[in-house]
């Protein structure tokens, strides 16, 4: 079992979300999708992220954008750093991911949210954009807006976020194979090795 803790507000998570699926299919390894709020992690244990955003190192920031373009090209997906809204408030879409998982629509919904935000620079905090996400994912928007206000959905998202912190996570994506933790899109070879090792 692969556990994939994720927040749609991260471009590296979009890459990992895209790249882990063919790996899982190849190895016949099920994925347990675990929506979180990465801002909750930063607020609790990793506030250095905010300091680095306020005072970025120009050379490092420039390289990060190049690195992101290189990974997006390799992964054959479109990622453009949003010039209008970053970071984005992803709470509505992440609650919706929690709500849609039992009916098998989490992946479709998350994919649409990633595409609209990272591919098309649309603010997924806005209700009109969440409606577009619902339309692309083939889910009823009115029902989604109703269910994301329910305490059980809010609690489940909070519990996932708290769990990944307890298990040593500090950002998104955080991926587990058993008790082994991996962080980031570029850990796919290590995840492959962990799955193969567990099967020996």
Secondary structure by P-SEA (a helix, b strand, c coil): cbbbbbccccaaaaaaaaaaaaaaaaaccccbbbbbcaaaaaaccccaaaaaaacccaaaaaaaaaaaaaaaaaaccccccccccccccaaaaaaaaaaaccccaaaaaaaaaaaaacccccccccaaaaaaaaaaacccaaaaaaaaacaaaaaaaaaaaaaaaaaccccccbbbccccccccccaaaaaaaaaaaaac
